[in-house]
Amino acid sequence: MNQSFHLRNILSKRREKRKFVLRLSSDSEEKSCSTMTGIYNRIGPELTPVVRTLLILNGGIFAVQLLLSWTVGDYLTFYLGMTSDLVTHRLFVWQLITYAFLHSVQNFFHILFNMFSLWMFGSILENYWGGKNFLKFYLFSCFMGGFFPWILHNVGFHQGTIIGASGGIYGLLIAFALIWPNQELLFMGFFPLKAKYMVVILMLIIALSGPGGNIAHMAHLGGAIGGGLYFFYYNKLKSKIPAFLSLGRYLQKRRMRKWQEEMNRKIHVREEVDQLLDKISKSGMDSLSRKERKFLKDASSKYYSED
């Protein structure tokens, strides 16, 4: 009977643990809603790892651009800025991403407001999504900020060389406004504004401070479209990709299959244990066969031992 009581006590504790996990799951949803306010300090959000790396990378490349422009000329813009003809005819396809890490050396406000927006909104979104998901979203928005003008260029709307992180920033602004439209923020650390209004103001500032003409606006529009598409359709599109084309999905399915098999085994063992415990409570331990006792002992040590 002592063993029976011990096993029932373990089962009771396991049930309490499952209830606690469910409460944690519920609490995590509430926590995600307060993520944005939770990481704020007096002047803005705390700097997150990926955003910090992006700021350092953009700042370092801008310093190199300045140095080259004062000496031998800004060769980085030729090789890394997004020039549609070079992408089409010389296959400089990397430019569809690398353009986003260059900025105009004649216009300091361009990089200033881009980096301000990256810090202000990127840190919050990274904290909310996690670094890996945030980086994927940001780079996709940057890519669309180059890809959209390239498409337009090849159908007759000719574009010059595009530089600047504005495409990625616009994607972040769209995502932020969709998640927290009415969240009040301190613009420049002093003026309280709802997120949806601050996003509009920053979009106007970035558009006016960009390197002129329709070139920047097409990149902005492409980034905004990319951010919106990724935000709304990424999971749906991902689910339609055949598993054999996605190593990540294949490994995930394999892990899930093993986990499901293990869970099924545990459920089966739990049912068997419950039946044996009922038998013990009615007829005593002596009513069990040698095989049943061994099964009960093995199940107790494998599935119900204390952590």
C-alpha positions as CSV (number, residue, x, y, z in Angstrom):
1,M,0.0,0.0,0.0
2,N,2.9,2.4,0.6
3,Q,4.0,2.0,-3.0
4,S,0.4,2.6,-4.1
5,F,0.2,5.8,-2.0
6,H,3.6,6.9,-3.3
7,L,2.6,6.5,-7.0
8,R,-0.7,8.3,-6.4
9,N,1.1,11.1,-4.7
10,I,3.5,11.4,-7.7
11,L,0.5,11.4,-10.1
12,S,-1.1,14.2,-8.1
13,K,2.1,16.3,-8.3
14,R,2.3,15.7,-12.0
15,R,-1.2,17.0,-12.5
16,E,-0.3,20.1,-10.5
17,K,2.7,20.6,-12.7
18,R,0.6,20.4,-15.8
19,K,-1.8,23.0,-14.4
20,F,1.1,25.2,-13.6
21,V,2.4,24.9,-17.1
22,L,-1.0,26.0,-18.5
23,R,-0.9,29.0,-16.1
24,L,2.5,29.9,-17.4
25,S,1.3,29.7,-21.0
26,S,-1.5,32.0,-20.2
27,D,0.8,34.4,-18.3
28,S,3.2,34.5,-21.3
29,E,0.5,35.8,-23.5
30,E,-0.2,38.6,-21.1
31,K,3.5,39.3,-20.8
32,S,3.8,39.6,-24.6
33,C,1.2,42.4,-24.5
34,S,3.3,44.4,-22.1
35,T,6.7,43.7,-23.8
36,M,6.9,47.2,-25.3
37,T,6.4,49.1,-22.1
38,G,8.5,46.6,-20.1
39,I,11.7,47.4,-21.8
40,Y,11.4,51.2,-21.8
41,N,13.5,53.5,-19.8
42,R,13.2,57.3,-19.4
43,I,14.4,58.2,-22.9
44,G,13.5,55.1,-25.0
45,P,13.8,51.4,-25.3
46,E,16.8,49.5,-24.0
47,L,19.2,48.6,-26.8
48,T,18.8,44.9,-27.8
49,P,21.7,42.7,-29.2
50,V,20.7,42.5,-32.9
51,V,19.8,46.2,-33.1
52,R,23.1,47.1,-31.4
53,T,24.9,45.1,-34.0
54,L,23.0,46.7,-36.9
55,L,23.7,50.2,-35.5
56,I,27.4,49.5,-35.1
57,L,27.5,48.0,-38.6
58,N,25.7,50.9,-40.2
59,G,27.8,53.4,-38.3
60,G,31.1,51.7,-39.2
61,I,30.2,51.5,-42.9
62,F,29.2,55.1,-42.9
63,A,32.5,56.1,-41.4
64,V,34.3,54.1,-44.2
65,Q,32.1,55.9,-46.7
66,L,33.1,59.3,-45.3
67,L,36.8,58.4,-45.3
68,L,36.6,57.2,-48.9
69,S,34.7,60.2,-50.1
70,W,37.3,62.5,-48.7
71,T,40.2,60.5,-50.3
72,V,39.8,58.2,-53.3
73,G,36.0,58.4,-53.8
74,D,33.0,56.4,-52.5
75,Y,33.6,53.1,-54.3
76,L,31.3,51.4,-51.8
77,T,28.2,53.0,-53.3
78,F,29.1,51.6,-56.8
79,Y,29.7,48.1,-55.5
80,L,27.2,47.9,-52.7
81,G,24.5,50.5,-53.5
82,M,21.4,49.1,-55.4
83,T,21.9,50.1,-59.1
84,S,19.2,48.3,-61.1
85,D,21.3,48.0,-64.3
86,L,24.2,46.4,-62.4
87,V,21.8,43.9,-60.8
88,T,20.2,43.1,-64.2
89,H,23.2,43.1,-66.5
90,R,26.2,42.3,-64.3
91,L,24.3,40.2,-61.7
92,F,25.3,42.3,-58.7
93,V,22.4,40.6,-56.9
94,W,23.9,41.2,-53.5
95,Q,23.1,44.9,-53.9
96,L,19.4,44.0,-53.2
97,I,20.5,43.7,-49.6
98,T,23.8,45.6,-49.2
99,Y,22.3,48.9,-50.3
100,A,20.5,49.1,-46.9
101,F,23.8,49.4,-45.0
102,L,25.0,52.5,-47.0
103,H,23.8,56.1,-46.4
104,S,24.3,59.4,-48.1
105,V,27.5,61.2,-46.9
106,Q,26.0,64.5,-48.0
107,N,23.0,64.2,-45.8
108,F,23.6,63.3,-42.2
109,F,19.9,63.5,-41.3
110,H,19.4,60.4,-43.6
111,I,21.4,58.1,-41.4
112,L,20.5,59.9,-38.2
113,F,16.7,59.4,-38.5
114,N,17.1,55.9,-39.9
115,M,19.2,54.8,-37.0
116,F,17.0,56.6,-34.5
117,S,14.0,54.7,-35.9
118,L,15.9,51.4,-35.9
119,W,16.7,51.9,-32.2
120,M,13.3,53.2,-31.2
121,F,11.2,50.5,-32.9
122,G,13.7,47.8,-33.7
123,S,14.6,47.2,-30.1
124,I,11.0,46.8,-29.1
125,L,10.2,44.4,-31.9
126,E,13.3,42.4,-31.2
127,N,12.4,42.0,-27.6
128,Y,8.9,41.0,-28.7
129,W,9.8,38.6,-31.5
130,G,13.3,37.5,-30.5
131,G,16.5,38.3,-32.2
132,K,16.4,35.7,-35.0
133,N,12.8,36.4,-36.1
134,F,13.4,40.2,-35.9
135,L,16.5,39.9,-38.1
136,K,14.7,37.9,-40.7
137,F,11.8,40.4,-40.8
138,Y,14.2,43.4,-41.0
139,L,16.3,41.9,-43.8
140,F,13.2,40.9,-45.8
141,S,11.9,44.4,-45.5
142,C,15.3,45.7,-46.7
143,F,15.3,43.2,-49.6
144,M,11.9,44.3,-50.7
145,G,13.1,47.9,-50.4
146,G,15.6,47.1,-53.2
147,F,13.6,44.5,-55.1
148,F,10.5,46.7,-55.6
149,P,12.4,49.6,-57.3
150,W,14.4,47.0,-59.4
151,I,11.2,45.5,-60.7
152,L,9.8,49.0,-61.5
153,H,13.1,49.9,-63.2
154,N,12.9,46.9,-65.5
155,V,9.3,47.7,-66.6
156,G,10.1,51.3,-67.6
157,F,10.2,53.3,-64.3
158,H,13.9,54.0,-64.3
159,Q,15.8,54.3,-61.0
160,G,19.2,55.5,-60.1
161,T,21.4,54.1,-57.4
162,I,19.5,53.5,-54.1
163,I,21.2,53.5,-50.7
164,G,19.9,53.7,-47.1
165,A,18.1,51.5,-44.5
166,S,14.8,53.3,-45.0
167,G,13.2,50.2,-46.7
168,G,13.9,48.1,-43.6
169,I,12.8,50.9,-41.3
170,Y,9.5,51.3,-43.1
171,G,8.9,47.6,-42.6
172,L,9.5,48.0,-38.8
173,L,7.2,51.0,-38.6
174,I,4.4,49.1,-40.3
175,A,4.8,46.1,-38.0
176,F,5.0,48.3,-34.9
177,A,1.9,50.3,-35.8
178,L,0.0,47.0,-36.5
179,I,0.9,45.5,-33.1
180,W,0.7,48.6,-30.9
181,P,-1.3,51.3,-32.7
182,N,-2.5,53.2,-29.6
183,Q,0.6,52.8,-27.5
184,E,1.8,56.2,-26.2
185,L,5.5,56.9,-26.8
186,L,7.7,59.8,-26.0
187,F,8.8,61.3,-29.3
188,M,12.4,62.5,-29.0
189,G,12.1,61.7,-25.3
190,F,9.7,64.6,-24.6
191,F,6.5,64.7,-26.6
192,P,3.8,62.0,-25.9
193,L,2.3,60.6,-29.1
194,K,0.4,57.4,-30.0
195,A,2.5,54.9,-32.0
196,K,0.3,55.2,-35.1
197,Y,0.9,59.0,-35.2
198,M,4.6,58.8,-34.4
199,V,5.0,56.2,-37.2
200,V,3.4,58.7,-39.7
201,I,5.6,61.5,-38.5
202,L,8.8,59.4,-38.8
203,M,7.8,58.1,-42.2
204,L,7.4,61.7,-43.4
205,I,10.8,62.7,-41.8
206,I,12.6,59.7,-43.4
207,A,10.9,60.4,-46.8
208,L,12.0,64.1,-46.7
209,S,15.5,63.4,-45.4
210,G,16.2,60.6,-48.0
211,P,18.5,61.1,-51.0
212,G,15.8,62.8,-53.1
213,G,13.4,62.1,-55.8
214,N,11.3,59.0,-56.5
215,I,14.2,56.7,-55.9
216,A,14.0,56.8,-52.1
217,H,10.2,56.8,-52.2
218,M,10.1,53.5,-54.2
219,A,12.5,51.9,-51.7
220,H,10.3,53.1,-48.8
221,L,7.2,51.8,-50.5
222,G,8.9,48.4,-51.2
223,G,10.0,48.1,-47.6
224,A,6.5,48.9,-46.3
225,I,5.0,46.4,-48.6
226,G,7.6,43.8,-47.7
227,G,7.0,44.4,-44.0
228,G,3.2,44.1,-44.3
229,L,3.5,40.9,-46.5
230,Y,5.9,39.3,-44.0
231,F,3.8,40.3,-41.0
232,F,0.5,38.9,-42.4
233,Y,1.5,36.0,-44.7
234,Y,4.8,34.6,-43.6
235,N,3.4,31.7,-41.6
236,K,0.8,30.9,-44.3
237,L,3.4,30.9,-47.1
238,K,5.8,28.9,-45.0
239,S,3.2,26.2,-44.4
240,K,2.8,25.8,-48.2
241,I,6.5,25.1,-48.8
242,P,7.0,21.3,-49.3
243,A,8.9,19.8,-46.4
244,F,11.6,18.3,-48.6
245,L,12.5,21.9,-49.6
246,S,12.9,23.1,-46.1
247,L,15.6,21.4,-43.9
248,G,14.3,23.4,-40.8
249,R,10.8,22.1,-41.3
250,Y,12.0,18.6,-41.9
251,L,14.0,18.6,-38.6
252,Q,11.1,20.2,-36.8
253,K,8.6,17.6,-38.1
254,R,11.1,14.8,-37.1
255,R,11.4,16.2,-33.6
256,M,7.6,16.6,-33.3
257,R,7.1,13.0,-34.5
258,K,9.5,11.7,-31.8
259,W,7.9,13.9,-29.2
260,Q,4.4,12.6,-30.2
261,E,5.5,9.0,-30.0
262,E,7.0,9.6,-26.6
263,M,3.8,11.3,-25.4
264,N,1.7,8.4,-26.7
265,R,3.9,5.9,-24.8
266,K,3.5,8.0,-21.6
267,I,-0.3,8.1,-22.0
268,H,-0.4,4.3,-22.5
269,V,1.8,3.7,-19.5
270,R,-0.3,6.1,-17.4
271,E,-3.4,4.3,-18.3
272,E,-1.8,0.9,-17.4
273,V,-0.6,2.4,-14.1
274,D,-4.0,3.7,-13.2
275,Q,-5.6,0.3,-13.8
276,L,-3.0,-1.4,-11.6
277,L,-3.4,1.2,-8.9
278,D,-7.1,0.6,-8.9
279,K,-6.5,-3.1,-8.7
280,I,-4.2,-2.6,-5.7
281,S,-6.7,-0.4,-3.9
282,K,-9.4,-3.0,-4.3
283,S,-7.5,-6.3,-3.8
284,G,-4.1,-5.3,-2.4
285,M,-0.5,-5.6,-3.7
286,D,-0.6,-9.4,-3.5
287,S,-3.2,-9.4,-6.3
288,L,-0.6,-8.3,-8.8
289,S,1.4,-10.8,-10.9
290,R,5.1,-10.7,-11.1
291,K,4.9,-9.2,-14.6
292,E,2.5,-6.5,-13.3
293,R,4.8,-5.6,-10.4
294,K,7.8,-5.3,-12.6
295,F,5.9,-3.0,-15.0
296,L,4.7,-0.9,-12.1
297,K,8.2,-0.6,-10.7
298,D,9.7,0.3,-14.1
299,A,7.0,2.8,-14.9
300,S,7.5,4.4,-11.5
301,S,11.2,4.9,-11.9
302,K,11.0,6.0,-15.6
303,Y,8.0,8.3,-15.8
304,Y,7.1,9.3,-12.2
305,S,10.5,9.8,-10.5
306,E,11.0,13.1,-8.9
307,D,13.0,15.7,-10.9
